[in-house]
Amino acid sequence: QVQLVESGGGLVQSGGSLRLSCAASGFTFSNGAMGWYRQAPGKERELVATITGTGRSTNYADSVKGRFTISRDDAKKMGFLQMNSLKPEDTAVYYCYARSHYTMIQYWGQGTQVTVSS
């Protein structure tokens, strides 16, 4: 059974940090691209960060550059999003996705809520 399960969300004060995790199972996680989206109430879904299958290349939305860091551990079949200097505008549901390197099918997690209080 294919699963992507996010964890690590919660309530944090402005300026604080959170580390989101994304655990993959049921498909080949290694060598496939993965990333994180977020969606705030009443707003469009926003691509936050991506990382290539090799882990050598990353990209970030301008709104999070210098504050967020995406990483992956293929041995553990996990992806991470380290979020520092959080702002109230970072409040959203965060979703991870991962693409199978072999089938190119993209899978999604169920989302984890991040709330940043001012």
Secondary structure as GFF3:
##gff-version 3
##sequence-region A 1 118
A	DSSP	beta_strand	3	7	.	.	.	ID=ss1
A	DSSP	beta_strand	10	13	.	.	.	ID=ss2
A	DSSP	beta_strand	18	25	.	.	.	ID=ss3
A	DSSP	beta_strand	34	39	.	.	.	ID=ss4
A	DSSP	beta_strand	46	51	.	.	.	ID=ss5
A	DSSP	beta_strand	58	60	.	.	.	ID=ss6
A	DSSP	beta_strand	68	73	.	.	.	ID=ss7
A	DSSP	beta_strand	78	83	.	.	.	ID=ss8
A	DSSP	three_ten_helix	88	90	.	.	.	ID=ss9
A	DSSP	beta_strand	92	99	.	.	.	ID=ss10
A	DSSP	beta_strand	106	108	.	.	.	ID=ss11
A	DSSP	beta_strand	112	117	.	.	.	ID=ss12
###
